């Protein structure tokens, strides 16, 4: 019995000691938590100092782009709504970065374009954007710009110089996407009209695919070919297409038109619509708000077009240029992903290019040429 009492007392004491220790820990816990929190806060503060987030927002922005930059945009031709939306994209992105851009339009005169390039160089701009043009007219001026330390990013031309980034719309894929849709809709057999003009790098590339298309689909015959670039390309194309329709007046004489430029597509679409020949279908390349309205018009003959967002093209080109100015590496070539936009995929109500992404996956969004500091630069500028 005595042994039992001793054992009982021992267990009771052990329980009390254990309880006391637990209470001491409970009392000490807030202090430990507070101390740990203080250490964490100190650590966080030191981290913030390191990444600049608690100091000057411009700390992470390369010094080369912190000042407002002067950018020159040299264009071979600014014609139609595609060009206007491309220019809009360029201006939006440059201004978002706090810079200013001067646009030079050469009116499809390569000698004038070369002169504009020389002018921009002599004005000591911070960077140069080139839209279209040809290497034989521009290479000398571009080399001079590079020698003066002025970065250059070009769009849709055949420049091939070290240090120059050339972006394009992947014209081969654009042409094939539109032509393959045409061939499938015709079931591999029919009569078509081809609207085309040379002298532009993207048109030359698209023509390469057209020639391959003719070999691939020998039962699709070309009955007429025409085209020229002018100050009123869409209207001139409309007049020329009207003459073609008179030459081929019967249903079945023409099944489709391939128009690898939206100015061409607009012209032939209006001619076909006004002649009441809506059995003839139009397959194009490029897209703008004006084009969308034509495609969505009831009974429109324009049924498909392959395109990239022209405003996004401009924004991507600017971002690559700012990366160059900041001393970052950029690719020698970059092709934006094209999209096939089909009339049948669009809603009944008229939409704009800004809304097209709801119906065409991936439209108008690209992370090309994006650097982590660009968001901070936009916030600083605005």
Steps between C-alpha positions, in 0.01 A plus 500: 500500500788733585661428167175588325486838680857580405427416141186716506689801644776458244250501212324806643824695528597403146165623373535834682853555372391421146208741529727775631738454212214519255371820661844655485515420128157651446605818678823512302329438162380858432850632565651238273241579233565872531874446478460277195268754336755772560770287344274425202418869458867589513576232243218618273618858527850400400362303203296798384807719516682252282234482226426874503126455562506716813709771339508675165268319253749571221782315676447189285451691175813509282648849504505509117119512483420707809503826305230572237628350174463636148401228255476522119260273308590480130219358282510402135131572468223589743184394326174359626370403839760227562778761481307746715446240772867396481601866552252523785668204671846655455389833644314343791801297611758778459280746689430240770877484552516880526658557158396674181493369145533677165339310211645541150286383206693446174184463288635178343817676382809306610736790426285723720501231768881492495503880535267482799735246658795735447302786657422294810867406540612862468248599768671254737183318595526234771360221286360426154202290393475401134176384339535312169751628244778302333857426602651637179357844585547495877810297584747787467297727728439226756875427518562870563242498781664200663844661476361801689359270767136544398311169535274387215201264493329438167166349399417300187811558290808311383767671710762255626759687704667405830340692783169564321190318620254428217144410593230378265153351491625164373376577150546141385263374769255782433479412132477127555228534765279706270571294188447167672160622621415605145601159363300313762190712439528435123563131562824532301342612173390834354583828326663783692627856460835600652560861604868575558778756457876461533756733651411430865682234699185355662324484163796317349492246782126449467542448127753224567228310687245574227728338243536195723120499543455484123714187486324346797151562355527469121120488460464851638559722199598865491277680247619854568779683681539872566599752767694815575581714803385859470373786712152347460575129483161381625309715250731412211462131586122536509499653151727227365288226656187649348662462158589137579140426599377637168746276319376200699127576539363155572463321831775239517744699288676607821479313828736696722753782527830485687594850615819495713462860622193642670493801266459253214241300694294812573494597134397161363243451777326826415504425128354151550237625745386785276477266199287255698754223437521383859552141392863605450687470829794714610800372698734768628799588716510775765222640712379833639182641652382605154570151366304341783196708410518376142544137605208519743267668255204280412572272202854637474715312248809549721489176699851461645822688561831410659645775713688634797388797707670802336498701822667213684763480224583864569515448874729197470734688268527787749568264791786334312645844424488603866670174595778582255538851637520351851786277386304175513531215253227477234445238232624556145160398365158462659172390340169580664246220501227554238135409550230386261186709542194343342170673445320197641683537834386858557179613675204657324559838662784713369816487711831685504858379498512552876220245542633246252693313767167376637446302179853429375725339759828684558406805296670827596711359781874446485771493764772551240758761592377537857755572776420508874587871526254612231201512735699721737599725211136542398401580858785752527402664169133523582 
